[in-house]
Amino acid sequence: NDHWRTALALGAPAIHLGQEDWLALTADERTQIATAQSRGLQLGMSSHSLWELCRARGARADLVACGPVWPTLTKAMPWRAQGLDN
């Protein structure tokens, strides 16, 4: 997540970015990722809501991790659990 530039430089086949990571990118950095995608890089993104799912779709993510599915007591989560139906 935090070292996507290193992953690209090393030729990693895939990267995964959280929504906060994606929003922090500059237009040039998003272009770098899109260029790498056109060369075969797979992009994974996290999604916690319908809006974030739409953003991942717009970024042409190959994999979208949706969650949390169930509530957790191990850490503070700003999102509601989505359940299996969502």
Salt bridges, closest charged atoms under 4 A:
GLU29 OE2 - ARG5 NH2 2.42
GLU52 OE1 - HIS48 ND1 2.80
